Amino acid sequence: MTWVNDVVHGILLGGVYALLASGLALMFGVMRIINLAHGSLALVGAYMAFLCTEHLHISTYLALAPVLPGALIVGYLLQRTMLERSLRAGPLVPLLTTFGLLIVIANLLQYSFSPDVHSLGEGRIGLATFDVSSTLTIAWFDVLTFGVAVVVLVGLQLVLRYSQLGRELRATAADPDTAELVGVNARAVYARATAIAVATAALAGVFYGMRSGFDPNSGANELLYAFEAVVIGGIGSLWGTLWGGIVLGVAQAVGAQINTEYFALSGHVVFLVVLVGRVALQSQLVVPRLRRAQA
C-alpha cells in the first residue's frame, strides 16, 4: 500500500508541474519560443503574493486578485517591448533574451527581498486532510492544486478551440503571414498569448510558493520542472503537459520512496529516457525518408 500512496501523491504533485508547464507550452505552441524566464516569472508572482499578504494582511488566495491582472499586464508589455523585437531577429535571439531576463529578475528579487527563503500561507485547507484508507491520507491542498491545474488546462483548451481568440491563436501559430493576410493582427495575438502565459505562470508560482519555500534563485528549478513536464508530455500540447506533469510527479514520489536523495534525480532520469526515446523514434522515421528521397 506504500507504493499506492506514493503514486497517488505523485499524481497530485504532477498538478503543480502541469500548472507550471501550461504557460510554457502555450508560448511554444503559438510563437515557437522556449521562454527561459518562465520560472522566474512564476517566482515574481509568488513574491507579489507575498507582498500582498505581508502589507495588506490578506490571505494568499485573495492576493491572487491583484496578482493575476498584474501578470497579464506584465506579459502583454513583455511581448510588446522585448520578445516582439527578438522574434524578428531569428530563432536564437529569443532564447538569449529570455535567458538575460531570467538573470535580471533573479538579481532584482535578491536585491529587493534578500536571499532569504520565504513561503506563502495555505490557510486552513493547508492542514486539512482526509483518509482514503488506514494507510492512505490525502491533503486537501494537494487536491485543490490538482483541480486548479485541470481547470486551467480545460479553460485554455476551450478558449483555443471555440473562441475567436483561440481561432486567431491557432491561425497565427500555423502561419502568421497568411493569418495577417486574412485580417489577423499577429502582433496583438502574440501579446495576448504571452499575457495569458505569464498569468498562468504567476498562478503556478503562487501555488508552488504555498507548497514549498522559495528564494530569488528558485526560478531555475521551476523552469526545469516545467520544461521536463512539457517534453515528457509532448512539446506544444496542453493536455500533454498534464500527463507529463503526472509522470514527473510519480517518478519523483517513487524515487523518494526508494531513497529520499532520489526525489529530483528520478524525475530527471525519466525525462532523459523520454527525450532519448523521442529522438531515436524521430531518427527512425526521418532516415528512411531521406534514403528514399536520395534513391
C-alpha positions as CSV (number, residue, x, y, z in Angstrom):
1,M,0.0,0.0,0.0
2,T,3.0,2.3,0.5
3,W,3.6,2.3,-3.3
4,V,0.0,3.2,-3.9
5,N,0.4,6.0,-1.5
6,D,3.4,7.3,-3.4
7,V,1.7,7.0,-6.8
8,V,-1.4,8.9,-5.6
9,H,0.7,11.7,-4.0
10,G,2.9,11.8,-7.2
11,I,-0.2,12.3,-9.3
12,L,-1.3,15.2,-7.2
13,L,2.3,16.6,-7.3
14,G,2.0,16.4,-11.0
15,G,-0.7,19.0,-10.9
16,V,1.8,21.6,-9.7
17,Y,4.2,20.8,-12.5
18,A,1.3,20.8,-15.1
19,L,0.3,24.2,-13.9
20,L,3.8,25.4,-14.2
21,A,4.2,23.9,-17.7
22,S,0.9,25.2,-19.2
23,G,2.2,28.7,-19.9
24,L,5.4,27.4,-21.3
25,A,3.6,25.0,-23.6
26,L,1.2,27.8,-24.8
27,M,4.1,30.2,-25.7
28,F,5.9,27.5,-27.6
29,G,2.8,26.3,-29.3
30,V,1.9,29.8,-30.6
31,M,5.2,31.6,-31.0
32,R,7.7,28.7,-31.0
33,I,9.6,30.4,-28.1
34,I,11.1,28.4,-25.3
35,N,10.8,31.0,-22.6
36,L,13.8,30.5,-20.3
37,A,12.5,33.2,-17.9
38,H,9.2,31.3,-17.4
39,G,10.2,30.0,-13.9
40,S,11.4,33.5,-12.9
41,L,8.1,35.0,-14.0
42,A,6.3,32.4,-11.8
43,L,8.6,33.4,-9.0
44,V,7.6,37.1,-9.5
45,G,4.0,36.0,-9.0
46,A,4.9,34.3,-5.7
47,Y,6.8,37.4,-4.5
48,M,3.9,39.7,-5.4
49,A,1.5,37.5,-3.5
50,F,4.0,37.6,-0.6
51,L,3.9,41.4,-0.6
52,C,0.1,41.4,-0.6
53,T,-0.1,39.1,2.3
54,E,2.5,41.0,4.3
55,H,1.4,44.5,3.7
56,L,-2.4,44.2,3.0
57,H,-2.8,41.3,5.6
58,I,-5.0,39.3,3.3
59,S,-4.9,35.5,2.5
60,T,-2.8,34.2,-0.3
61,Y,-5.9,33.3,-2.2
62,L,-7.2,36.8,-2.1
63,A,-3.8,38.0,-3.1
64,L,-4.4,36.4,-6.5
65,A,-7.0,39.1,-7.3
66,P,-4.3,41.8,-7.8
67,V,-1.5,39.4,-8.8
68,L,-3.2,37.8,-11.9
69,P,-4.3,41.0,-13.6
70,G,-0.8,42.4,-12.9
71,A,0.7,39.4,-14.5
72,L,-1.5,39.8,-17.6
73,I,-0.2,43.4,-18.0
74,V,3.4,42.4,-17.4
75,G,3.1,39.6,-20.0
76,Y,1.5,41.9,-22.6
77,L,4.2,44.6,-22.1
78,L,6.9,42.0,-22.1
79,Q,5.9,40.8,-25.6
80,R,5.4,44.3,-27.0
81,T,8.7,45.6,-25.7
82,M,11.2,42.7,-25.7
83,L,10.0,39.5,-27.3
84,E,8.5,41.1,-30.4
85,R,11.8,42.6,-31.4
86,S,13.7,39.4,-30.6
87,L,11.4,37.3,-32.7
88,R,12.2,39.3,-35.8
89,A,16.0,38.7,-35.2
90,G,15.9,34.9,-35.6
91,P,15.1,31.8,-33.5
92,L,18.2,32.1,-31.3
93,V,17.7,35.6,-30.1
94,P,14.5,34.9,-28.0
95,L,16.5,32.3,-26.1
96,L,19.2,34.8,-25.3
97,T,16.6,37.5,-24.5
98,T,14.7,35.3,-22.0
99,F,17.9,34.0,-20.5
100,G,19.0,37.5,-19.8
101,L,15.6,38.3,-18.4
102,L,16.0,35.3,-16.0
103,I,19.3,36.7,-14.7
104,V,17.9,40.2,-14.3
105,I,14.8,39.0,-12.4
106,A,16.9,36.9,-10.1
107,N,19.1,39.8,-9.2
108,L,16.3,42.2,-8.8
109,L,14.4,39.9,-6.5
110,Q,17.6,39.2,-4.4
111,Y,18.2,43.0,-4.2
112,S,14.6,43.7,-3.2
113,F,13.8,40.8,-0.9
114,S,17.3,39.5,0.2
115,P,18.4,35.9,-0.4
116,D,16.2,34.6,2.5
117,V,13.7,31.8,1.9
118,H,10.0,32.9,2.0
119,S,6.8,30.9,1.9
120,L,3.1,31.6,1.4
121,G,0.3,30.5,3.8
122,E,-2.1,27.8,2.6
123,G,-4.8,28.9,5.0
124,R,-7.0,26.3,6.8
125,I,-7.0,24.0,3.9
126,G,-3.3,23.5,4.3
127,L,-3.8,21.5,7.4
128,A,-6.9,19.6,6.3
129,T,-6.7,16.0,5.2
130,F,-9.0,13.1,4.5
131,D,-8.4,9.4,5.0
132,V,-9.0,7.2,1.9
133,S,-7.9,4.1,3.9
134,S,-5.9,3.3,7.0
135,T,-2.7,3.8,5.1
136,L,-3.6,6.5,2.6
137,T,-4.1,10.1,3.7
138,I,-4.5,12.9,1.2
139,A,-4.1,16.6,1.8
140,W,-7.0,18.8,0.6
141,F,-4.5,21.4,-0.6
142,D,-2.9,18.9,-3.0
143,V,-6.4,18.1,-4.4
144,L,-7.1,21.8,-4.7
145,T,-3.8,22.4,-6.6
146,F,-4.5,19.5,-9.0
147,G,-8.1,20.7,-9.5
148,V,-6.8,24.2,-10.4
149,A,-4.4,22.7,-12.9
150,V,-7.1,20.8,-14.6
151,V,-9.5,23.8,-14.7
152,V,-6.7,26.0,-16.2
153,L,-5.9,23.4,-18.8
154,V,-9.5,22.8,-19.7
155,G,-10.1,26.5,-19.8
156,L,-7.2,27.1,-22.2
157,Q,-8.3,24.2,-24.4
158,L,-11.8,25.6,-24.6
159,V,-10.5,29.0,-25.4
160,L,-8.2,27.7,-28.2
161,R,-11.0,25.5,-29.7
162,Y,-14.1,27.6,-29.5
163,S,-13.3,31.3,-29.0
164,Q,-12.4,34.0,-31.6
165,L,-9.1,34.5,-29.8
166,G,-8.4,30.7,-29.9
167,R,-9.0,30.7,-33.7
168,E,-6.7,33.6,-34.1
169,L,-4.1,31.9,-31.9
170,R,-4.3,28.7,-33.9
171,A,-4.1,30.5,-37.3
172,T,-1.1,32.6,-36.2
173,A,0.7,29.5,-34.8
174,A,0.1,27.7,-38.1
175,D,1.2,30.5,-40.4
176,P,1.5,34.1,-39.1
177,D,2.0,35.6,-42.6
178,T,-1.2,34.0,-44.0
179,A,-3.1,35.0,-40.9
180,E,-2.1,38.6,-41.4
181,L,-3.5,38.4,-45.0
182,V,-6.9,37.5,-43.7
183,G,-7.0,40.3,-41.2
184,V,-5.5,38.7,-38.0
185,N,-3.1,41.1,-36.1
186,A,-0.3,38.7,-35.3
187,R,1.4,41.2,-33.1
188,A,-1.7,41.5,-30.9
189,V,-2.3,37.8,-30.9
190,Y,1.3,37.1,-29.7
191,A,0.9,39.8,-27.0
192,R,-2.3,38.2,-25.7
193,A,-0.8,34.7,-25.7
194,T,2.2,36.0,-23.7
195,A,-0.1,37.7,-21.3
196,I,-2.1,34.5,-20.7
197,A,1.1,32.5,-20.4
198,V,2.6,34.9,-17.8
199,A,-0.6,34.9,-15.8
200,T,-0.7,31.1,-15.6
201,A,3.0,31.2,-14.6
202,A,2.2,33.6,-11.8
203,L,-0.7,31.4,-10.7
204,A,1.6,28.4,-10.6
205,G,4.2,30.3,-8.8
206,V,1.7,31.2,-6.0
207,F,0.7,27.6,-5.6
208,Y,4.3,26.5,-5.7
209,G,5.1,29.0,-3.0
210,M,2.3,27.7,-0.8
211,R,3.7,24.2,-1.2
212,S,7.3,24.9,-0.5
213,G,9.7,27.7,0.3
214,F,11.2,29.9,-2.4
215,D,14.1,32.3,-2.8
216,P,15.3,34.6,-5.6
217,N,17.1,31.7,-7.3
218,S,14.2,29.2,-7.2
219,G,13.1,30.2,-10.7
220,A,15.6,27.9,-12.3
221,N,14.1,24.8,-10.6
222,E,10.6,25.9,-11.5
223,L,11.7,26.3,-15.2
224,L,13.4,22.9,-15.1
225,Y,10.3,21.1,-13.8
226,A,8.0,22.9,-16.2
227,F,10.3,22.1,-19.2
228,E,10.6,18.4,-18.2
229,A,6.8,18.2,-18.0
230,V,6.4,19.8,-21.4
231,V,8.9,17.5,-23.1
232,I,7.6,14.3,-21.4
233,G,4.0,15.2,-22.4
234,G,4.9,16.5,-25.9
235,I,6.0,20.0,-26.8
236,G,3.2,22.3,-27.5
237,S,0.4,20.0,-26.2
238,L,-1.7,21.4,-23.4
239,W,-3.1,18.0,-22.4
240,G,0.3,16.6,-22.8
241,T,1.6,18.9,-20.0
242,L,-0.9,17.4,-17.6
243,W,0.3,13.8,-18.4
244,G,3.9,15.0,-18.4
245,G,3.5,16.6,-15.0
246,I,1.8,13.5,-13.6
247,V,4.6,11.2,-15.0
248,L,7.2,13.6,-13.5
249,G,5.5,13.7,-10.1
250,V,5.0,10.0,-9.9
251,A,8.6,9.4,-10.8
252,Q,9.8,11.8,-8.1
253,A,7.5,10.3,-5.5
254,V,8.6,6.7,-6.3
255,G,12.2,7.7,-6.3
256,A,11.9,9.3,-2.9
257,Q,10.3,6.1,-1.6
258,I,13.4,4.2,-2.7
259,N,15.8,6.9,-1.3
260,T,15.0,10.4,-0.3
261,E,18.0,11.6,-2.3
262,Y,16.5,10.2,-5.5
263,F,13.5,12.6,-5.4
264,A,14.8,15.0,-8.0
265,L,17.1,12.6,-9.7
266,S,14.4,10.1,-10.6
267,G,12.4,12.8,-12.4
268,H,15.5,13.8,-14.4
269,V,16.2,10.2,-15.4
270,V,12.6,9.7,-16.6
271,F,12.9,13.0,-18.6
272,L,16.2,11.9,-20.2
273,V,14.8,8.4,-21.1
274,V,11.7,10.0,-22.8
275,L,13.9,12.6,-24.6
276,V,16.3,9.9,-25.9
277,G,13.3,7.7,-26.9
278,R,11.7,10.6,-28.9
279,V,15.0,11.4,-30.6
280,A,15.5,7.7,-31.5
281,L,12.0,7.4,-32.8
282,Q,12.3,10.6,-34.9
283,S,15.5,9.4,-36.4
284,Q,13.9,6.1,-37.4
285,L,11.2,8.0,-39.2
286,V,13.4,10.6,-40.9
287,V,16.4,8.5,-42.1
288,P,14.3,6.1,-44.3
289,R,12.6,9.1,-45.9
290,L,16.0,10.7,-46.7
291,R,17.2,7.4,-48.2
292,R,14.1,7.1,-50.3
293,A,14.5,10.7,-51.5
294,Q,18.1,10.2,-52.4
295,A,17.2,7.0,-54.3
